[in-house]
Structure formats: structure tokens, C-alpha cells
């Protein structure tokens, strides 16, 4: 099962591959499968947190890009380097 957990933690696991690994290693042992899935809860929580953080970062980048467009259209001056840095993240 370590291949499954390792690939899940690394973000390398595709659904088709997860199904193959589970089928090969667990066969019809559903109680073992349930135990393995419980072990994955911390990994799933971590991945979910990463997705939330990525979405928040994306919102910040889009906001920074909008500010820079506003700056350009209205020919604003001032210190915009922090906003420019955020806009360059993606």
C-alpha cells in the first residue's frame, strides 16, 4: 500500500491508477481497504488545504492584475512593486 500513499502524497496519483493499486493490493478485503483509507485522512486534509491556499493565491493574483490594469488606465503613480510581484506569481 505504500506505493498508493506515496503517490497520493506526491500528487502523482491518477484515479485509474488508484483503482488499479487498490484492486491489486486489497482484492476484496474491504475492512483492510477502509483501514488504509483512514490512514490517508491526514494526506487528504493536507491536499484539501493546499487546494484552498491555491484558490486564495489565485484570487490575490487576479486582484493584483486588476489593480495594475486600473493603474495603467488611470495613469496612477506610486509604489506598485508589491502588487506587481503578486501579479507575477502565476
MDTraj code that builds the backbone (N, CA, C; nanometers):
import mdtraj as md
import numpy as np

residues = "UNK UNK UNK UNK UNK UNK UNK UNK UNK UNK UNK UNK UNK UNK UNK UNK UNK UNK UNK UNK UNK UNK UNK UNK UNK UNK UNK UNK UNK UNK UNK UNK UNK UNK UNK UNK UNK UNK UNK UNK UNK UNK UNK UNK UNK UNK UNK UNK UNK UNK UNK UNK UNK UNK UNK UNK UNK UNK UNK UNK UNK UNK UNK UNK UNK UNK UNK UNK UNK UNK UNK UNK UNK UNK UNK UNK UNK UNK UNK UNK UNK UNK UNK UNK UNK UNK UNK UNK UNK UNK".split()
xyz = np.array([
    [0.0821, -0.1194, 0.0000],
    [0.0000, 0.0000, 0.0000],
    [0.0861, 0.1253, 0.0000],
    [0.2135, 0.1145, 0.0296],
    [0.2984, 0.2329, 0.0376],
    [0.3084, 0.3058, -0.0963],
    [0.3017, 0.2337, -0.2075],
    [0.3036, 0.2978, -0.3398],
    [0.1846, 0.3918, -0.3535],
    [0.0699, 0.3471, -0.3077],
    [-0.0530, 0.4262, -0.3137],
    [-0.0384, 0.5532, -0.2314],
    [0.0029, 0.5387, -0.1080],
    [0.0162, 0.6531, -0.0175],
    [0.1226, 0.7497, -0.0679],
    [0.2362, 0.6970, -0.1124],
    [0.3440, 0.7816, -0.1629],
    [0.2990, 0.8648, -0.2817],
    [0.2337, 0.8009, -0.3774],
    [0.1881, 0.8739, -0.4957],
    [0.0777, 0.9733, -0.4614],
    [-0.0070, 0.9385, -0.3666],
    [-0.1115, 1.0308, -0.3248],
    [-0.0493, 1.1528, -0.2572],
    [0.0485, 1.1294, -0.1705],
    [0.1153, 1.2401, -0.1023],
    [0.1890, 1.3297, -0.2000],
    [0.2488, 1.2713, -0.3018],
    [0.3249, 1.3484, -0.4008],
    [0.2371, 1.4177, -0.5028],
    [0.1078, 1.3847, -0.5036],
    [0.0171, 1.4425, -0.6021],
    [0.0303, 1.3781, -0.7385],
    [0.0887, 1.2599, -0.7446],
    [0.1130, 1.1911, -0.8712],
    [0.0067, 1.0867, -0.9053],
    [-0.0893, 1.0658, -0.8169],
    [-0.1829, 0.9554, -0.8322],
    [-0.3027, 0.9945, -0.9177],
    [-0.3263, 0.9171, -1.0213],
    [-0.4434, 0.9351, -1.1064],
    [-0.5499, 0.8354, -1.0624],
    [-0.6762, 0.8697, -1.0852],
    [-0.7862, 0.7866, -1.0383],
    [-0.7776, 0.6444, -1.0924],
    [-0.7472, 0.6290, -1.2196],
    [-0.7369, 0.4959, -1.2807],
    [-0.6266, 0.4146, -1.2110],
    [-0.5157, 0.4807, -1.1819],
    [-0.4054, 0.4116, -1.1152],
    [-0.4428, 0.3765, -0.9710],
    [-0.5162, 0.4647, -0.9041],
    [-0.5602, 0.4361, -0.7674],
    [-0.6465, 0.3106, -0.7657],
    [-0.7363, 0.3022, -0.8618],
    [-0.8231, 0.1849, -0.8718],
    [-0.7408, 0.0582, -0.8949],
    [-0.6404, 0.0669, -0.9837],
    [-0.5553, -0.0490, -1.0123],
    [-0.4796, -0.0935, -0.8870],
    [-0.4205, 0.0023, -0.8165],
    [-0.3431, -0.0309, -0.6968],
    [-0.4327, -0.0920, -0.5906],
    [-0.5473, -0.0304, -0.5680],
    [-0.6391, -0.0833, -0.4671],
    [-0.6852, -0.2242, -0.5030],
    [-0.7168, -0.2448, -0.6290],
    [-0.7625, -0.3774, -0.6734],
    [-0.6531, -0.4819, -0.6549],
    [-0.5314, -0.4485, -0.6942],
    [-0.4208, -0.5435, -0.6842],
    [-0.3864, -0.5767, -0.5400],
    [-0.3795, -0.4758, -0.4578],
    [-0.3267, -0.4963, -0.3232],
    [-0.4320, -0.5376, -0.2217],
    [-0.5539, -0.4963, -0.2423],
    [-0.6542, -0.5230, -0.1408],
    [-0.7555, -0.6294, -0.1810],
    [-0.7627, -0.6569, -0.3115],
    [-0.8604, -0.7534, -0.3650],
    [-0.9986, -0.7178, -0.3098],
    [-1.0627, -0.8085, -0.2413],
    [-1.1962, -0.7817, -0.1875],
    [-1.1937, -0.7595, -0.0365],
    [-1.0791, -0.7291, 0.0177],
    [-1.0657, -0.7093, 0.1621],
    [-1.1080, -0.5665, 0.1980],
    [-1.2381, -0.5451, 0.2108],
    [-1.2919, -0.4112, 0.2326],
    [-1.2569, -0.3550, 0.3699],
    [-1.2438, -0.4389, 0.4696],
    [-1.2067, -0.3879, 0.6018],
    [-1.0637, -0.3342, 0.5994],
    [-0.9769, -0.4027, 0.5267],
    [-0.8393, -0.3529, 0.5126],
    [-0.8382, -0.2241, 0.4307],
    [-0.9213, -0.2207, 0.3263],
    [-0.9297, -0.1008, 0.2435],
    [-0.9754, 0.0184, 0.3280],
    [-1.0734, -0.0046, 0.4125],
    [-1.1227, 0.1020, 0.4988],
    [-1.0131, 0.1496, 0.5946],
    [-0.9368, 0.0565, 0.6494],
    [-0.8265, 0.0926, 0.7391],
    [-0.7214, 0.1750, 0.6647],
    [-0.6904, 0.1347, 0.5420],
    [-0.5928, 0.2094, 0.4612],
    [-0.6430, 0.3505, 0.4309],
    [-0.7712, 0.3606, 0.3997],
    [-0.8285, 0.4911, 0.3691],
    [-0.8254, 0.5829, 0.4918],
    [-0.8472, 0.5261, 0.6083],
    [-0.8395, 0.6068, 0.7315],
    [-0.6981, 0.6623, 0.7512],
    [-0.5997, 0.5829, 0.7134],
    [-0.4606, 0.6291, 0.7254],
    [-0.4343, 0.7481, 0.6326],
    [-0.5133, 0.7592, 0.5287],
    [-0.4949, 0.8658, 0.4307],
    [-0.5602, 0.9979, 0.4720],
    [-0.6392, 0.9977, 0.5780],
    [-0.7091, 1.1191, 0.6185],
    [-0.6159, 1.2396, 0.6336],
    [-0.4998, 1.2248, 0.6999],
    [-0.4112, 1.3417, 0.7107],
    [-0.3630, 1.3916, 0.5740],
    [-0.3374, 1.3000, 0.4835],
    [-0.2924, 1.3383, 0.3488],
    [-0.4047, 1.4122, 0.2766],
    [-0.5248, 1.3619, 0.2886],
    [-0.6396, 1.4247, 0.2232],
    [-0.6621, 1.5637, 0.2803],
    [-0.6512, 1.5775, 0.4116],
    [-0.6654, 1.7101, 0.4735],
    [-0.5587, 1.8063, 0.4215],
    [-0.4356, 1.7565, 0.4111],
    [-0.3258, 1.8401, 0.3619],
    [-0.3508, 1.8836, 0.2172],
    [-0.3918, 1.7912, 0.1323],
    [-0.4203, 1.8239, -0.0081],
    [-0.5361, 1.9227, -0.0182],
    [-0.6375, 1.9054, 0.0650],
    [-0.7504, 1.9982, 0.0646],
    [-0.7050, 2.1377, 0.1048],
    [-0.6202, 2.1462, 0.2051],
    [-0.5669, 2.2757, 0.2482],
    [-0.4852, 2.3388, 0.1359],
    [-0.4072, 2.2597, 0.0659],
    [-0.3287, 2.3120, -0.0456],
    [-0.4187, 2.3655, -0.1562],
    [-0.5289, 2.2966, -0.1837],
    [-0.6238, 2.3444, -0.2842],
    [-0.6852, 2.4775, -0.2419],
    [-0.7216, 2.4890, -0.1146],
    [-0.7781, 2.6143, -0.0643],
    [-0.6759, 2.7274, -0.0759],
    [-0.5524, 2.6994, -0.0382],
    [-0.4477, 2.8012, -0.0460],
    [-0.4225, 2.8425, -0.1904],
    [-0.4260, 2.7458, -0.2812],
    [-0.4042, 2.7760, -0.4223],
    [-0.5159, 2.8653, -0.4764],
    [-0.6384, 2.8373, -0.4379],
    [-0.7505, 2.9209, -0.4810],
    [-0.7376, 3.0625, -0.4263],
    [-0.6995, 3.0743, -0.3005],
    [-0.6812, 3.2069, -0.2399],
    [-0.5690, 3.2830, -0.3109],
    [-0.4605, 3.2146, -0.3396],
    [-0.3499, 3.2773, -0.4119],
    [-0.3959, 3.3222, -0.5502],
    [-0.4733, 3.2400, -0.6173],
    [-0.5253, 3.2756, -0.7490],
    [-0.6118, 3.4016, -0.7414],
    [-0.6950, 3.4103, -0.6381],
    [-0.7780, 3.5311, -0.6214],
    [-0.6916, 3.6546, -0.5994],
    [-0.5867, 3.6392, -0.5205],
    [-0.4962, 3.7523, -0.4956],
    [-0.4257, 3.7959, -0.6242],
    [-0.3822, 3.7000, -0.7025],
    [-0.3138, 3.7311, -0.8284],
    [-0.4092, 3.8039, -0.9225],
    [-0.5308, 3.7534, -0.9361],
    [-0.6278, 3.8194, -1.0239],
    [-0.6603, 3.9600, -0.9742],
    [-0.6678, 3.9768, -0.8431],
    [-0.6915, 4.1100, -0.7862],
    [-0.5760, 4.2042, -0.8162],
    [-0.4541, 4.1546, -0.8025],
    [-0.3356, 4.2358, -0.8314],
    [-0.3320, 4.2737, -0.9796],
    [-0.3661, 4.1804, -1.0653],
    [-0.3687, 4.2096, -1.2091],
    [-0.4733, 4.3163, -1.2409],
    [-0.5874, 4.3098, -1.1746],
    [-0.6919, 4.4108, -1.1943],
    [-0.6430, 4.5478, -1.1476],
    [-0.5742, 4.5512, -1.0349],
    [-0.5194, 4.6786, -0.9852],
    [-0.4204, 4.7383, -1.0839],
    [-0.3373, 4.6536, -1.1427],
    [-0.2378, 4.7038, -1.2379],
    [-0.3047, 4.7563, -1.3654],
    [-0.4119, 4.6930, -1.4074],
    [-0.4874, 4.7453, -1.5230],
    [-0.5477, 4.8812, -1.4879],
    [-0.6028, 4.8919, -1.3698],
    [-0.6598, 5.0174, -1.3211],
    [-0.5521, 5.1253, -1.3171],
    [-0.4349, 5.0884, -1.2664],
    [-0.3209, 5.1813, -1.2600],
    [-0.2872, 5.2334, -1.3993],
    [-0.2839, 5.1421, -1.4959],
    [-0.2468, 5.1794, -1.6324],
    [-0.3534, 5.2690, -1.6962],
    [-0.4798, 5.2289, -1.6840],
    [-0.5888, 5.3043, -1.7461],
    [-0.5958, 5.4468, -1.6907],
    [-0.5791, 5.4597, -1.5601],
    [-0.5921, 5.5904, -1.4961],
    [-0.4579, 5.6590, -1.4717],
    [-0.3517, 5.5990, -1.5272],
    [-0.2163, 5.6556, -1.5200],
    [-0.1772, 5.6925, -1.3766],
    [-0.2011, 5.5991, -1.2861],
    [-0.1679, 5.6208, -1.1462],
    [-0.0186, 5.6057, -1.1243],
    [0.0322, 5.6765, -1.0270],
    [0.1737, 5.6654, -0.9915],
    [0.1833, 5.6235, -0.8458],
    [0.2988, 5.5815, -0.8101],
    [0.3199, 5.5394, -0.6719],
    [0.3939, 5.4069, -0.6669],
    [0.4013, 5.3527, -0.5499],
    [0.4748, 5.2284, -0.5256],
    [0.3830, 5.1088, -0.5530],
    [0.4000, 5.0459, -0.6674],
    [0.3182, 4.9318, -0.7058],
    [0.3997, 4.8023, -0.7135],
    [0.5253, 4.8057, -0.6699],
    [0.6078, 4.6840, -0.6783],
    [0.5481, 4.5640, -0.6057],
    [0.4949, 4.5814, -0.4839],
    [0.4343, 4.4635, -0.4183],
    [0.3185, 4.4043, -0.4992],
    [0.2363, 4.4919, -0.5583],
    [0.1243, 4.4451, -0.6395],
    [0.1773, 4.3770, -0.7655],
    [0.2821, 4.4329, -0.8259],
    [0.3420, 4.3721, -0.9449],
    [0.3989, 4.2346, -0.9127],
    [0.4602, 4.2220, -0.7960],
    [0.5154, 4.0921, -0.7550],
    [0.4057, 3.9874, -0.7382],
    [0.2948, 4.0274, -0.6778],
    [0.1838, 3.9341, -0.6604],
    [0.1270, 3.8927, -0.7955],
    [0.1160, 3.9892, -0.8873],
    [0.0595, 3.9614, -1.0200],
    [0.1456, 3.8636, -1.0990],
    [0.2739, 3.8528, -1.0674],
    [0.3655, 3.7654, -1.1398],
    [0.3692, 3.6212, -1.0862],
    [0.2974, 3.5930, -0.9794],
    [0.3066, 3.4616, -0.9154],
    [0.2734, 3.3498, -1.0129],
    [0.1679, 3.3647, -1.0908],
    [0.1295, 3.2586, -1.1859],
    [0.1723, 3.2957, -1.3234],
])
top = md.Topology()
chain = top.add_chain()
for i, resn in enumerate(residues, 1):
    res = top.add_residue(resn, chain, resSeq=i)
    for name in ("N", "CA", "C"):
        top.add_atom(name, md.element.get_by_symbol(name[0]), res)
traj = md.Trajectory(xyz[None], top)
